[in-house]
Amino acid sequence: MYEILIPIFIIVTLLIIYKIYNNLKPRIRKQKIFQMISERLDANNSDIQLSNSKSYDFTLTINNEVYALKIVSIEKNSEITINNPVTWEMHFGGGEYIGKPYRHHRYLREVVPFLKLKTEAKKIVIVTPDAKRILKWINESEMIIVSPNQTIDGVRIMNIDDFFNFILLT
């Protein structure tokens, strides 16, 4: 009887640990990003705080400009496609080499409340780890590559490295 219960207990314990780890992973990543941003800010002209809103993660103030920051965790070697103002899609599973098709996709539902948010602050979505490309559909057959300097539907979307360059320039 114990020969059956011990493996079942071990499997259940491992599943519980895995579930806890997966729930803590985004929080740990956001704390690391918070620390990295805090270290790079000029203390005289800027401030970063955890947000009270569930729609975004941080509130950043630089030279009296207020920014609402949303951190989006994506898969490695993926690209983001902006289909319309509230529908963003991540394509992943293609590998590191150009020309290899992306086999999987997932809609980024976690950004929808942020995209619909009405706020005076300028909205920035920070993608981590870096996306290969960020694309936006113009019409049924045309796409553009979104640069970190562009504002798309009232939101700037950029990789974490581009965001650190943005901080230095602001």
C-alpha positions as CSV (number, residue, x, y, z in Angstrom):
1,M,0.0,0.0,0.0
2,Y,2.8,2.5,0.9
3,E,4.5,1.7,-2.4
4,I,1.6,3.4,-4.2
5,L,1.1,6.3,-1.8
6,I,4.7,7.5,-1.7
7,P,5.1,8.2,-5.5
8,I,1.6,9.8,-5.5
9,F,2.7,12.0,-2.6
10,I,5.9,13.0,-4.3
11,I,4.1,13.8,-7.6
12,V,1.5,16.0,-5.8
13,T,4.2,17.8,-3.8
14,L,6.2,18.5,-7.0
15,L,3.0,19.8,-8.7
16,I,2.3,22.1,-5.8
17,I,5.9,23.5,-5.8
18,Y,5.7,24.0,-9.6
19,K,2.4,25.9,-9.3
20,I,3.8,28.1,-6.5
21,Y,6.9,28.8,-8.6
22,N,4.9,29.8,-11.7
23,N,2.8,32.2,-9.6
24,L,5.9,33.8,-8.1
25,K,7.9,34.1,-11.2
26,P,6.2,37.2,-12.7
27,R,6.4,39.0,-9.3
28,I,10.1,38.2,-9.0
29,R,10.7,39.5,-12.6
30,K,8.7,42.7,-11.8
31,Q,10.7,43.3,-8.6
32,K,14.0,42.9,-10.6
33,I,12.8,45.4,-13.2
34,F,11.7,47.8,-10.5
35,Q,15.2,47.6,-9.0
36,M,16.9,48.0,-12.3
37,I,14.8,51.1,-13.2
38,S,15.4,52.6,-9.7
39,E,19.1,52.2,-10.0
40,R,19.2,54.0,-13.4
41,L,17.0,57.0,-12.4
42,D,18.4,60.4,-11.5
43,A,17.2,60.9,-8.0
44,N,16.7,64.7,-8.4
45,N,14.3,64.7,-11.4
46,S,12.6,61.3,-11.2
47,D,10.7,58.8,-9.1
48,I,9.3,55.4,-9.5
49,Q,6.5,53.8,-7.4
50,L,4.5,50.6,-7.4
51,S,1.1,51.3,-8.9
52,N,-2.1,51.2,-6.9
53,S,-4.0,50.3,-10.1
54,K,-4.4,46.7,-11.2
55,S,-4.1,47.8,-14.8
56,Y,-0.4,48.7,-14.7
57,D,2.6,47.9,-12.6
58,F,4.6,51.2,-11.9
59,T,4.2,54.9,-12.0
60,L,7.3,56.7,-13.2
61,T,7.8,60.5,-12.9
62,I,10.6,62.1,-14.9
63,N,10.9,65.9,-15.0
64,N,7.2,66.3,-14.0
65,E,6.0,63.9,-16.7
66,V,4.0,61.0,-15.4
67,Y,4.2,57.6,-17.1
68,A,2.1,54.5,-16.4
69,L,4.3,51.4,-17.0
70,K,3.0,47.9,-17.8
71,I,5.4,45.0,-17.8
72,V,4.6,42.2,-20.2
73,S,6.5,38.9,-20.0
74,I,6.8,37.1,-23.3
75,E,8.5,33.9,-24.6
76,K,12.0,34.0,-25.9
77,N,12.4,34.5,-29.6
78,S,9.0,35.9,-30.1
79,E,7.4,38.8,-31.9
80,I,4.4,41.0,-31.0
81,T,1.7,41.9,-33.4
82,I,-0.7,44.8,-32.7
83,N,-3.9,43.8,-34.5
84,N,-6.1,46.7,-33.3
85,P,-6.1,49.1,-30.3
86,V,-7.0,46.4,-27.8
87,T,-5.9,43.1,-29.4
88,W,-2.2,42.3,-29.2
89,E,-0.8,38.9,-30.2
90,M,2.5,37.2,-29.4
91,H,3.9,34.7,-31.9
92,F,6.6,32.3,-30.6
93,G,8.3,29.0,-31.1
94,G,10.1,29.8,-34.3
95,G,13.7,29.7,-33.1
96,E,16.5,32.3,-33.3
97,Y,17.0,32.3,-37.1
98,I,15.1,34.6,-39.5
99,G,12.7,32.9,-41.8
100,K,11.7,30.1,-39.4
101,P,7.9,30.3,-38.9
102,Y,6.3,30.9,-35.6
103,R,4.3,27.8,-34.6
104,H,2.4,29.1,-31.6
105,H,0.6,32.3,-30.8
106,R,-1.2,33.7,-27.7
107,Y,-3.3,36.8,-27.3
108,L,-1.9,39.2,-24.7
109,R,-5.0,39.5,-22.7
110,E,-3.1,40.9,-19.7
111,V,-2.6,44.3,-21.5
112,V,-6.3,44.9,-22.4
113,P,-7.2,46.6,-19.1
114,F,-4.1,48.8,-19.5
115,L,-5.0,49.7,-23.1
116,K,-8.5,50.6,-22.2
117,L,-7.4,52.7,-19.2
118,K,-8.3,56.4,-19.3
119,T,-5.5,58.3,-17.6
120,E,-3.6,61.5,-17.8
121,A,-0.3,59.6,-17.6
122,K,1.6,58.6,-20.7
123,K,1.3,54.9,-21.2
124,I,4.3,52.7,-21.9
125,V,4.3,48.9,-22.3
126,I,7.7,47.3,-21.5
127,V,8.3,43.9,-23.1
128,T,10.7,41.5,-21.4
129,P,12.7,39.5,-22.5
130,D,13.2,41.5,-25.7
131,A,10.9,40.8,-28.6
132,K,12.5,40.2,-32.0
133,R,10.0,42.5,-33.7
134,I,7.0,44.6,-32.8
135,L,4.6,44.9,-35.7
136,K,1.3,46.7,-36.3
137,W,-1.3,45.9,-38.9
138,I,-2.1,48.9,-41.0
139,N,-4.8,47.2,-43.1
140,E,-5.5,43.6,-44.3
141,S,-2.2,43.3,-46.2
142,E,0.2,45.9,-44.7
143,M,2.3,45.8,-41.6
144,I,4.8,48.3,-40.1
145,I,7.6,47.7,-37.7
146,V,7.0,49.7,-34.5
147,S,9.9,51.7,-33.2
148,P,10.3,52.6,-29.5
149,N,9.8,56.3,-30.5
150,Q,6.3,55.7,-32.0
151,T,3.1,56.0,-30.1
152,I,0.5,53.5,-31.2
153,D,-3.1,54.2,-30.2
154,G,-1.9,56.3,-27.2
155,V,0.7,53.7,-26.0
156,R,4.4,53.3,-26.5
157,I,5.6,49.7,-26.6
158,M,9.3,49.0,-26.3
159,N,11.8,46.3,-25.2
160,I,13.4,46.7,-21.8
161,D,16.7,47.9,-23.3
162,D,15.0,50.5,-25.4
163,F,13.2,51.7,-22.2
164,F,16.5,52.2,-20.4
165,N,17.7,54.3,-23.4
166,F,14.5,56.2,-23.2
167,I,15.1,57.0,-19.5
168,L,18.6,58.2,-20.3
169,L,17.3,60.5,-23.0
170,T,14.4,62.0,-21.0
